[in-house]
């Protein structure tokens, strides 16, 4: 697990996203102690709706 403070995450966002994409758990912590986790989302495929044409 990789944990960084919000100020540091602002400058390293692209690198943190790449780490999360590679399976690494990335946690960002604010100064008030609140934590957030960056996780990759699965690809969502668009499905046509009946009558949308």
Secondary structure, DSSP 8 states (H G I E B T S, - for coil): -EEEEHHHHHHHHHHHHHHHHTT--EEEE-TTS-EEEE-----------TT--
